[in-house]
Amino acid sequence: MSKIPYTRNSPTARQQTTQVPADPNQPLGEVNPEHPLLENPDALAERLANSEDFLRRNKTVLLGVLTVVVLAVVGAFGYYTWRSSQDEKGQAAMFQAVHYWEADSLKKAMKGDGQYDGLESVASQYSGTKAGNLANFYAGVASLKEGKFQAAIDYLEDFSSDDLLVQARAYALLGDANLELGKTKEAADLYEKAATTNANEFFSPSYLLKEATARELAKDYDGAIKAYERIIDEYQTAAEVNEAREAKARVEALAGK
């Protein structure tokens, strides 16, 4: 009788081999079986058939979803490309208008000169681009200089900047326009906003001085005193400190303090 060598692949060895669980804390004999799809070819074939049937039945829906995703990606890329192109065109169109603005030729800066666009056109035509945004700032300042205060407000409210010093300046200009229209409370709040946006010793004291003046005009004497005190306490080396001290004493007298 021939002897079969004892190896790990022999029937005896297979019978005696104990399956070791992957989790060392799991007791022997309670090991989870292998995935049934890997052990049962029929189950795997059935699962594949069901998947094919699902794809066949929902082909239209799946193609629709795929189309929407593709169109969204292509559309986003196209919009980004178009917007970049528009911004470049807007910057080029605004170049001459800014030149007129710097030369204080405000009418040409706003309306154009017949050959080049003005700030009004750039702000409208290239709305949503960096060029259009910047055109709003220039147009707001030009309108303020021309005495068109509501137009200045409209332009400056459409402007925003990540540069906090520039944004603070825009708030202060909005305050000027509102003050000219007699909106003293709104003006004071905007000056305060300008003073606290990237607060610094170079610009904040002058914004606070404007805030205090606007609050005085609104007869908000407590608010005016508070603004003067901020200048005196927070910006002791500022040129506005002496004026703030004198104004504070005067307002305290008006308020009966």
C-alpha positions as CSV (number, residue, x, y, z in Angstrom):
1,M,0.0,0.0,0.0
2,S,1.5,3.2,-1.1
3,K,1.9,5.9,1.4
4,I,0.9,9.5,0.6
5,P,3.4,11.9,2.0
6,Y,1.9,14.1,4.7
7,T,1.8,17.7,3.4
8,R,-0.3,20.7,4.2
9,N,-2.2,20.0,1.0
10,S,-3.0,16.4,1.9
11,P,-6.6,15.5,2.9
12,T,-5.5,14.8,6.4
13,A,-3.8,18.1,6.8
14,R,-6.8,20.0,5.3
15,Q,-9.1,18.3,7.8
16,Q,-6.8,19.1,10.7
17,T,-6.0,22.7,9.7
18,T,-7.8,25.3,11.9
19,Q,-8.7,28.5,10.3
20,V,-7.1,31.4,12.2
21,P,-9.3,34.5,12.4
22,A,-8.0,37.8,11.1
23,D,-9.1,39.4,14.4
24,P,-6.9,37.9,17.2
25,N,-9.7,38.7,19.7
26,Q,-12.2,36.6,17.7
27,P,-12.6,33.1,19.2
28,L,-11.6,30.1,17.1
29,G,-14.5,28.4,15.3
30,E,-16.4,31.7,14.9
31,V,-14.6,33.0,11.9
32,N,-16.7,34.7,9.2
33,P,-16.9,32.6,6.0
34,E,-15.3,33.9,2.8
35,H,-17.5,36.2,0.7
36,P,-20.2,33.9,-0.9
37,L,-19.7,35.5,-4.3
38,L,-16.1,34.2,-4.3
39,E,-17.0,30.7,-3.3
40,N,-20.2,30.4,-5.4
41,P,-19.7,31.0,-9.2
42,D,-23.5,30.8,-9.7
43,A,-24.1,33.6,-7.1
44,L,-21.5,35.8,-8.9
45,A,-23.1,35.1,-12.3
46,E,-26.5,36.0,-10.9
47,R,-25.2,39.3,-9.4
48,L,-23.6,40.2,-12.7
49,A,-26.8,39.4,-14.6
50,N,-28.8,41.6,-12.2
51,S,-26.3,44.5,-12.7
52,E,-26.6,44.2,-16.4
53,D,-30.3,44.2,-16.2
54,F,-30.3,47.3,-14.0
55,L,-28.1,49.1,-16.5
56,R,-30.3,48.0,-19.3
57,R,-33.5,49.2,-17.6
58,N,-32.0,52.5,-16.4
59,K,-29.8,53.3,-19.4
60,T,-31.7,56.5,-20.2
61,V,-31.6,57.8,-16.7
62,L,-27.9,57.0,-16.3
63,L,-27.0,58.6,-19.6
64,G,-28.9,61.7,-18.6
65,V,-27.1,62.0,-15.3
66,L,-23.7,61.5,-17.1
67,T,-24.7,64.1,-19.7
68,V,-25.6,66.6,-16.9
69,V,-22.2,66.0,-15.2
70,V,-20.2,66.4,-18.4
71,L,-22.1,69.6,-19.3
72,A,-21.6,71.0,-15.9
73,V,-17.8,70.5,-16.1
74,V,-17.6,71.8,-19.6
75,G,-19.8,74.7,-18.7
76,A,-17.8,75.7,-15.7
77,F,-14.6,75.5,-17.7
78,G,-16.1,77.6,-20.5
79,Y,-17.5,80.2,-18.0
80,Y,-14.1,80.5,-16.4
81,T,-12.4,81.0,-19.7
82,W,-15.0,83.5,-20.9
83,R,-14.8,85.5,-17.7
84,S,-11.0,85.6,-17.9
85,S,-11.3,86.9,-21.5
86,Q,-14.0,89.4,-20.4
87,D,-11.8,90.7,-17.6
88,E,-8.8,91.2,-20.0
89,K,-11.1,93.1,-22.4
90,G,-12.5,95.2,-19.5
91,Q,-9.0,96.1,-18.3
92,A,-8.0,97.2,-21.8
93,A,-11.2,99.2,-22.2
94,M,-10.8,100.9,-18.8
95,F,-7.2,102.0,-19.4
96,Q,-8.0,105.3,-21.1
97,A,-10.9,106.1,-18.8
98,V,-8.6,105.8,-15.8
99,H,-6.1,108.1,-17.5
100,Y,-8.9,110.7,-17.8
101,W,-9.9,110.1,-14.2
102,E,-6.4,110.7,-13.0
103,A,-6.3,113.9,-15.1
104,D,-9.5,115.0,-13.5
105,S,-11.3,114.9,-16.8
106,L,-14.3,113.4,-15.1
107,K,-16.8,113.7,-18.0
108,K,-14.6,111.8,-20.4
109,A,-13.7,109.3,-17.6
110,M,-17.3,108.5,-17.1
111,K,-18.7,108.8,-20.6
112,G,-15.7,108.0,-22.8
113,D,-14.3,110.1,-25.6
114,G,-16.1,108.5,-28.5
115,Q,-13.2,106.2,-29.2
116,Y,-12.7,104.6,-25.8
117,D,-15.3,103.4,-23.3
118,G,-16.0,105.3,-20.2
119,L,-16.2,104.0,-16.6
120,E,-20.0,103.8,-16.9
121,S,-19.8,101.4,-19.9
122,V,-17.1,99.3,-18.4
123,A,-18.9,98.9,-15.0
124,S,-22.1,97.8,-16.9
125,Q,-20.7,95.8,-19.8
126,Y,-18.1,93.9,-17.7
127,S,-20.1,93.5,-14.5
128,G,-18.9,90.5,-12.5
129,T,-15.3,90.8,-13.6
130,K,-12.4,92.4,-11.7
131,A,-12.3,95.2,-14.3
132,G,-16.0,95.9,-13.8
133,N,-15.6,95.9,-10.0
134,L,-12.7,98.4,-10.2
135,A,-14.7,100.6,-12.6
136,N,-17.4,100.9,-9.9
137,F,-14.8,102.3,-7.5
138,Y,-13.5,104.9,-10.0
139,A,-17.0,105.8,-11.1
140,G,-18.1,106.2,-7.5
141,V,-15.3,108.6,-6.8
142,A,-15.9,110.5,-10.0
143,S,-19.7,110.8,-9.2
144,L,-18.9,112.1,-5.7
145,K,-16.6,114.8,-7.2
146,E,-19.4,115.7,-9.6
147,G,-21.9,116.1,-6.8
148,K,-23.9,113.1,-8.0
149,F,-24.2,111.6,-4.5
150,Q,-26.8,108.9,-5.1
151,A,-24.9,107.7,-8.2
152,A,-21.8,107.6,-6.1
153,I,-23.5,105.4,-3.5
154,D,-24.9,103.0,-6.2
155,Y,-21.4,102.5,-7.7
156,L,-19.5,102.2,-4.4
157,E,-22.1,99.7,-3.0
158,D,-21.3,97.5,-6.0
159,F,-17.6,97.6,-5.3
160,S,-15.7,95.2,-3.0
161,S,-12.0,94.5,-2.4
162,D,-9.9,92.0,-0.6
163,D,-7.5,94.8,0.1
164,L,-8.9,96.0,3.4
165,L,-7.3,99.5,3.1
166,V,-9.0,100.0,-0.2
167,Q,-12.3,98.6,1.2
168,A,-12.1,100.9,4.2
169,R,-11.6,103.8,1.8
170,A,-14.7,102.8,-0.1
171,Y,-16.7,102.7,3.2
172,A,-15.5,106.2,4.0
173,L,-16.5,107.5,0.5
174,L,-19.9,106.0,1.0
175,G,-20.1,107.9,4.3
176,D,-19.2,111.1,2.5
177,A,-22.0,110.6,-0.1
178,N,-24.6,109.8,2.6
179,L,-23.5,112.8,4.6
180,E,-24.0,115.0,1.6
181,L,-27.5,113.7,1.3
182,G,-28.3,114.5,4.9
183,K,-28.2,110.8,6.0
184,T,-26.1,111.5,9.1
185,K,-26.8,108.2,10.9
186,E,-25.9,106.1,7.9
187,A,-22.8,108.2,7.3
188,A,-21.6,107.8,10.9
189,D,-22.1,104.0,10.7
190,L,-20.1,103.8,7.5
191,Y,-17.3,106.0,8.9
192,E,-17.1,103.7,11.9
193,K,-17.0,100.7,9.6
194,A,-14.1,102.3,7.7
195,A,-12.2,103.0,11.0
196,T,-12.5,99.4,12.2
197,T,-11.8,97.7,8.8
198,N,-8.1,96.9,9.2
199,A,-7.7,99.6,11.9
200,N,-4.4,101.5,11.7
201,E,-2.9,104.7,13.0
202,F,-2.6,106.2,9.5
203,F,-6.3,106.3,8.4
204,S,-8.5,105.2,11.3
205,P,-8.2,108.4,13.4
206,S,-9.4,110.6,10.4
207,Y,-12.4,108.2,9.8
208,L,-13.3,108.3,13.5
209,L,-13.1,112.1,13.4
210,K,-15.6,112.0,10.5
211,E,-17.8,109.6,12.5
212,A,-17.9,111.9,15.5
213,T,-18.8,114.8,13.3
214,A,-21.6,112.9,11.7
215,R,-22.9,111.8,15.1
216,E,-22.9,115.3,16.3
217,L,-25.0,116.4,13.3
218,A,-27.4,113.5,14.2
219,K,-27.4,114.9,17.8
220,D,-26.0,111.5,19.0
221,Y,-23.8,113.2,21.5
222,D,-22.9,110.0,23.4
223,G,-21.8,108.4,20.1
224,A,-19.8,111.4,19.1
225,I,-18.0,111.4,22.5
226,K,-17.3,107.7,22.2
227,A,-15.7,108.3,18.8
228,Y,-13.5,111.1,20.1
229,E,-12.5,109.0,23.0
230,R,-11.4,106.2,20.7
231,I,-9.0,108.6,18.9
232,I,-7.6,109.9,22.2
233,D,-7.2,106.4,23.8
234,E,-6.3,104.2,20.8
235,Y,-4.2,106.6,18.6
236,Q,-2.4,108.8,21.1
237,T,0.3,109.9,18.6
238,A,-2.2,110.8,15.8
239,A,-2.4,114.3,14.6
240,E,-6.2,114.3,15.2
241,V,-5.8,113.8,19.0
242,N,-5.7,117.5,20.0
243,E,-8.8,118.2,17.8
244,A,-10.5,115.2,19.3
245,R,-9.9,116.5,22.9
246,E,-11.2,119.9,22.1
247,A,-14.3,118.6,20.3
248,K,-15.0,116.1,23.1
249,A,-15.1,118.9,25.7
250,R,-17.4,120.9,23.5
251,V,-19.8,118.0,22.9
252,E,-19.8,117.1,26.6
253,A,-20.9,120.6,27.3
254,L,-23.7,120.3,24.7
255,A,-24.8,117.0,26.3
256,G,-24.7,118.6,29.8
257,K,-21.9,116.4,31.1
